Amino acid sequence: MPRRRHPLVGDLPAYARDPIALLERAAAEPGDVAELLVGRRTLLLKRTQDVGHVLAANHRNYEKTPRLTGPHGRRVVGDGLFSAANAGALAQRRPVQPLFGRRALAIVEERIAACADRVLGALPLGAPVDLEPHADRLAASVAATVIFGPDVPPASEGGLAIRRAGHHRAMRSPVQLPGRLPLAVLPSRRRALRALDVAIAEQIRARRAAPGPDLISGLVEAGLGDGEVRAEALSLSIAGISAVTQATASALRELARHPEVAERVREEVAGGGVEAGEAGEAVDARARLPYTEQVVMEAMRLHAPTPMIVRIAQRADRLPSGAAVRPGAKLIVSPHILHRDPALFPDPERFRPERFTLDARRARTRWAYLPFGAGPRACVGRNLAMLEIVITVARALARFELEPAGDGSAIRLRAAAAAPVAATGRAYTRTP
């Protein structure tokens, strides 16, 4: 359907109704960029060289949206790296980056697996299951255990989930509320958020006295003050929960629709990933389960966890494609659009994990695949997110056989035939 622009308010009504549909129509128009009118002049970038220019080569000229860097965004996610403006982002990133290295992740792999087992073990067999709430609970559980360590305060998981939900609504709303307004209107939500803040403050005090294997200890040991530790802990966890939730649910739904792919994952899990490596070996589930990781990457291609990345031009610029950028212009990089470009991914609507073999990745044009952003502002926790999703998918496939239910938004779970069936009727196999 061709794009229709309102004579007075431009593309704003279409954006409010369905922003992705609007971007799809704009992307189908001729040209290297598509111009939209969404409150201000907006450019949708369609060429990978322009994407690389905005997110990497000239990233200092392109600031995150005020929804994140302004008072409203900081009230939702705190003053951490996720909401930092360009001027302070690199300095804030420096002490955080080492906390997500491979050696550090090897330490938390067992905890991720335990969280996955707890959530998956509670899923009912035989009835249709909507995966999103369970994936959200799992992501909040993992975030809490990574932040707090093995002894997770009771209030933390619920508080993280509520704060993440507030962030999600705030980022989707076409209207930006003033930063001073309360975001948790219901008393129960306000109590949950206060309890989370108290838990983090208590953990900071405890970790200054006795560091442990958790994110707060790492931030404390990096020399951050109490306010900085709190801000980074909240920012990193909340930013990651949404991406992990959507990617996990999408991967399992695609596996339900493609039983031959699911069987290959199950065989890889049974044959190659029985035990985790020692912490010092830095050999995580992603290295042991390469095909499972390909499945996850292809699911994130089709269902991008972050469908839009928005930047605001600080000064005039000219993109590599030749398009002129005025100061104050809004630029949209859409992984959803790029990932469906047939010039980058032939037969783009088809689910094909083979697109992400090592050779295929090396041969692909740079900036074509952006599930966690790109450049200096790419998601700092992307390796943790990928590890969590791969482990969850592997353990789910060892437990369950999946099949679509209803319209495909839910799946039906049955005990995996290859796994021993416990007395409760659930199946369990020790997996990575």
C-alpha positions in Angstrom: 0.0 0.0 0.0 1.5 3.4 -0.9 2.3 5.8 1.9 -0.3 8.6 2.4 0.8 11.7 4.3 -1.7 13.8 6.2 -1.7 17.4 4.8 -1.3 19.0 8.3 0.4 16.5 10.6 2.3 14.5 8.0 3.2 10.9 8.9 2.4 11.3 12.6 -1.0 9.5 12.6 0.5 6.5 10.6 3.4 6.4 13.0 1.2 6.4 16.0 -0.9 3.5 14.6 1.9 1.3 13.4 5.4 2.7 13.1 6.8 -0.5 11.6 4.2 -0.6 8.8 5.0 3.0 8.0 8.7 2.3 7.8 8.0 -0.7 5.5 6.0 1.5 3.1 8.7 4.2 3.2 11.4 1.6 2.6 9.6 0.4 -0.6 9.8 3.8 -2.2 12.7 4.6 -4.6 15.9 6.3 -3.3 18.7 5.7 -0.8 16.8 7.4 2.1 13.1 8.0 2.7 11.9 11.3 4.1 9.2 11.2 6.8 7.4 13.9 8.7 7.1 12.7 12.3 7.1 15.9 14.4 10.2 17.0 12.6 12.0 16.1 9.4 13.0 12.4 9.6 15.1 10.3 7.4 14.9 6.5 7.2 18.3 5.2 6.1 18.2 2.3 3.6 21.9 1.9 2.7 24.4 0.2 4.9 27.1 2.8 4.2 24.8 5.5 5.6 24.1 3.3 8.6 27.8 2.8 9.3 28.4 6.6 8.9 25.7 7.5 11.5 26.3 4.8 14.1 30.1 4.6 13.8 32.2 6.8 11.5 30.5 10.1 12.5 28.7 8.9 15.6 29.6 12.0 17.7 27.3 14.1 15.4 24.3 11.9 16.0 22.9 11.9 19.5 20.4 9.5 21.1 16.9 10.8 21.2 15.9 13.0 24.2 13.4 10.3 25.2 16.5 8.5 26.6 19.0 11.3 27.3 16.5 13.8 28.7 14.8 14.0 32.2 12.0 11.6 31.2 14.3 8.9 29.9 16.6 9.1 32.9 13.7 8.9 35.3 12.7 5.6 33.7 16.1 3.9 33.3 18.4 6.0 35.6 21.5 7.9 34.7 23.5 4.9 33.4 25.1 4.1 30.1 21.8 3.3 28.3 20.6 6.9 28.8 24.0 8.7 28.5 24.5 11.4 26.0 27.5 11.1 23.6 29.6 13.4 25.7 29.7 11.0 28.6 28.9 7.7 27.1 32.5 6.5 26.3 33.8 7.4 29.7 30.9 5.5 31.3 31.4 2.5 29.0 35.1 2.1 29.9 34.6 0.5 33.4 31.6 -1.5 32.4 32.9 -3.2 29.3 35.3 -5.7 31.1 32.3 -7.0 33.1 30.9 -8.6 29.9 34.1 -10.3 28.7 34.1 -14.1 28.0 35.9 -15.0 31.3 33.3 -13.0 33.3 30.4 -14.6 31.4 31.8 -18.1 32.1 31.2 -17.5 35.8 27.5 -16.7 35.4 26.7 -19.4 32.8 25.7 -21.9 35.5 23.4 -19.3 37.1 21.7 -18.6 33.8 21.1 -22.4 33.3 19.6 -22.6 36.8 17.2 -19.7 36.1 16.2 -21.3 32.8 15.5 -24.7 34.5 13.3 -23.0 37.1 11.2 -21.1 34.6 11.0 -23.9 32.0 10.1 -26.5 34.7 7.0 -24.6 35.6 5.5 -24.6 32.0 2.5 -26.8 31.5 2.6 -29.6 29.0 -0.1 -30.2 26.4 -1.8 -26.8 26.5 -1.0 -23.8 24.3 1.6 -21.6 26.0 2.2 -17.9 25.2 6.0 -17.7 25.6 6.4 -13.9 26.0 5.4 -13.7 29.8 7.6 -16.7 30.6 10.5 -15.3 28.6 10.1 -12.0 30.4 10.1 -13.7 33.8 13.2 -15.6 32.8 15.0 -12.4 31.5 14.2 -10.6 34.8 15.4 -13.6 36.8 18.7 -13.7 34.9 19.2 -10.0 35.2 18.6 -10.2 39.0 21.0 -13.0 39.5 23.7 -11.4 37.3 23.3 -8.1 39.3 23.0 -9.5 42.8 24.8 -12.8 42.6 23.5 -16.2 43.8 21.5 -14.6 46.7 18.9 -12.6 44.9 16.8 -10.3 47.1 13.1 -11.3 46.9 12.0 -7.9 45.6 14.5 -7.6 42.8 12.9 -9.7 40.0 9.5 -8.1 40.3 11.0 -4.6 40.6 13.2 -5.1 37.5 10.2 -6.4 35.5 8.1 -3.4 36.5 10.8 -0.9 35.8 11.4 -2.6 32.4 7.7 -2.4 31.6 7.7 1.3 32.4 10.7 1.8 30.1 8.9 -0.2 27.3 5.7 1.9 27.5 7.7 5.2 27.7 9.7 4.4 24.6 6.7 3.3 22.5 4.4 6.2 23.4 4.1 8.9 20.7 3.7 11.5 23.5 6.7 12.3 25.7 5.6 13.0 29.3 7.4 15.6 31.4 10.2 14.0 33.5 8.8 15.2 36.8 5.6 13.2 36.5 5.5 9.9 38.4 5.9 6.8 36.1 4.7 4.2 38.5 1.2 5.4 39.2 -0.2 2.4 41.0 0.8 2.2 44.6 1.9 -1.5 44.2 4.3 -0.4 41.4 5.7 2.4 43.5 6.3 0.0 46.4 8.0 -2.5 44.1 10.4 0.1 42.7 11.2 1.5 46.1 12.0 -2.1 47.3 14.3 -2.6 44.3 16.1 0.6 45.1 16.5 -0.4 48.7 17.8 -3.9 47.6 20.4 -2.3 45.3 21.6 0.1 48.0 21.9 -2.7 50.5 23.9 -4.8 48.0 26.2 -2.0 47.2 27.0 -1.6 51.0 27.5 -5.3 51.3 29.8 -5.6 48.3 32.0 -2.7 49.4 32.7 -4.8 52.5 32.9 -8.2 50.7 32.9 -8.4 46.9 31.2 -11.4 45.2 30.6 -12.8 41.7 28.1 -10.3 40.5 27.7 -7.1 38.5 27.5 -4.8 41.5 30.8 -6.1 42.8 32.4 -5.5 39.4 31.1 -1.9 39.3 32.3 -1.3 42.9 35.7 -2.6 42.2 35.9 -0.4 39.0 35.8 2.6 41.4 32.3 3.9 40.7 30.4 5.8 43.4 27.2 4.4 44.9 25.0 6.5 42.6 26.9 5.4 39.6 26.8 1.8 40.5 23.0 1.9 41.0 22.5 3.8 37.7 24.6 1.3 35.7 23.1 -1.8 37.3 19.5 -0.6 36.5 20.4 0.7 33.1 22.2 -2.5 31.9 19.5 -4.8 33.2 16.5 -3.0 32.0 17.9 -2.4 28.5 18.7 -6.1 28.2 15.4 -7.6 29.5 13.3 -6.5 26.5 15.8 -7.7 23.9 16.3 -11.1 25.6 12.5 -11.6 26.1 11.7 -11.0 22.5 14.6 -12.9 21.1 14.0 -16.0 23.3 10.3 -16.1 22.5 10.9 -15.5 18.7 13.5 -18.3 18.5 11.2 -20.8 20.2 8.3 -19.9 18.0 10.4 -20.3 14.9 11.6 -23.7 16.2 7.9 -24.7 16.7 7.2 -23.8 13.0 10.4 -25.7 11.8 10.6 -29.1 13.4 13.5 -30.2 11.3 15.6 -27.2 12.6 14.4 -28.1 16.2 15.6 -31.6 15.7 19.0 -30.5 14.6 19.3 -28.3 17.6 18.3 -31.1 19.9 20.9 -33.4 18.3 23.6 -30.7 18.8 22.6 -30.2 22.4 22.8 -34.0 23.0 26.0 -34.5 21.2 28.1 -31.5 22.0 27.1 -29.4 25.0 26.7 -31.6 28.0 28.8 -29.8 30.6 29.9 -26.2 31.0 33.6 -25.5 30.9 35.5 -24.4 33.9 35.3 -20.6 34.6 38.9 -20.1 33.5 38.4 -21.8 30.2 36.1 -19.1 28.8 34.4 -21.7 26.6 30.7 -20.8 26.8 27.5 -22.4 25.4 27.8 -20.3 22.3 31.1 -22.0 21.4 29.8 -25.4 22.1 26.5 -25.0 20.3 27.3 -23.1 17.0 24.1 -24.2 15.1 21.9 -23.2 18.1 23.5 -19.8 18.0 22.8 -19.6 14.2 19.1 -20.3 15.0 19.0 -17.6 17.5 20.7 -15.1 15.2 18.3 -15.9 12.3 15.3 -15.5 14.7 16.6 -12.0 15.7 17.0 -11.2 12.0 13.4 -11.9 11.3 12.2 -10.5 14.6 14.6 -7.7 15.5 14.5 -7.1 19.3 15.1 -3.3 18.6 13.2 -2.6 15.4 14.3 1.1 15.3 17.4 3.0 16.4 16.8 6.8 16.4 19.5 9.5 16.3 19.3 13.3 16.2 21.8 15.2 14.0 23.7 17.9 16.0 25.2 19.6 13.0 24.7 19.6 9.2 26.2 16.6 7.5 26.1 14.7 4.2 25.7 10.9 4.1 27.8 8.7 1.9 24.8 8.1 -0.3 24.7 11.9 -1.0 21.7 12.8 1.2 22.0 16.1 3.0 21.2 16.1 6.8 20.1 19.3 8.5 20.9 20.1 12.1 18.1 18.8 14.3 17.0 16.2 11.8 15.9 12.8 13.1 17.5 9.7 11.5 16.0 6.2 11.8 18.1 3.1 11.4 15.7 0.2 11.3 17.1 -3.3 11.8 13.7 -4.6 10.9 14.0 -3.0 7.5 17.7 -3.8 6.9 17.2 -7.5 7.9 14.4 -7.8 5.3 16.3 -6.2 2.5 16.6 -8.9 -0.3 19.8 -7.3 -1.5 21.4 -8.1 1.9 19.4 -11.3 2.8 18.0 -13.1 -0.3 14.6 -14.6 0.2 14.3 -12.6 3.4 11.0 -13.9 4.8 12.4 -17.5 4.9 13.8 -18.8 8.1 17.3 -20.1 7.3 19.9 -20.4 10.1 22.6 -21.2 7.5 22.7 -17.4 6.9 24.8 -17.2 10.0 27.6 -19.7 9.5 31.0 -18.2 10.1 31.8 -18.0 6.4 28.4 -16.4 5.6 28.9 -13.8 8.3 32.3 -12.9 7.0 31.1 -12.5 3.5 28.2 -10.3 4.4 28.2 -6.5 4.0 29.1 -4.7 7.2 26.2 -3.0 9.0 23.6 -5.3 7.5 22.8 -7.1 10.7 22.2 -5.0 13.8 20.2 -6.9 16.5 22.1 -5.0 19.3 22.9 -1.8 17.5 26.4 -1.0 16.1 29.4 1.3 16.7 30.5 2.8 20.0 26.9 2.8 21.3 26.2 -0.8 20.6 24.7 -2.8 23.5 27.5 -3.4 26.0 25.7 -6.5 27.3 25.1 -8.2 23.9 27.4 -11.2 24.7 25.5 -11.8 27.9 22.2 -11.6 26.1 23.3 -14.0 23.4 24.6 -16.5 26.0 21.3 -16.3 27.9 19.2 -16.9 24.8 21.4 -19.8 23.5 21.3 -21.5 26.9 17.5 -21.1 27.2 16.8 -22.4 23.7 19.1 -25.4 24.2 17.5 -26.4 27.5 14.0 -25.9 26.1 14.7 -28.1 23.2 16.1 -30.8 25.5 12.9 -30.7 27.6 10.2 -30.1 25.0 8.9 -30.9 21.6 7.3 -27.7 20.2 4.4 -27.2 17.8 2.4 -24.1 16.8 -0.9 -23.6 18.5 -3.7 -21.4 17.3 -2.5 -18.5 15.2 1.1 -19.3 15.8 1.6 -16.7 18.5 1.5 -19.5 21.1 3.1 -22.9 21.0 2.2 -26.3 22.5 4.7 -28.1 24.6 5.1 -31.9 24.8 7.8 -33.9 26.6 10.8 -34.4 24.3 10.8 -38.1 23.2 14.6 -38.4 23.7 14.5 -37.2 27.3 13.7 -39.3 30.3 10.2 -38.5 31.6 10.0 -37.6 35.3 7.2 -38.8 37.6 5.5 -35.4 37.2 5.2 -35.9 33.4 7.8 -33.4 32.6 11.0 -34.3 30.8 14.5 -33.3 31.9 18.0 -33.8 30.4 21.2 -32.2 31.7 22.1 -29.7 29.0 24.5 -26.8 28.6 
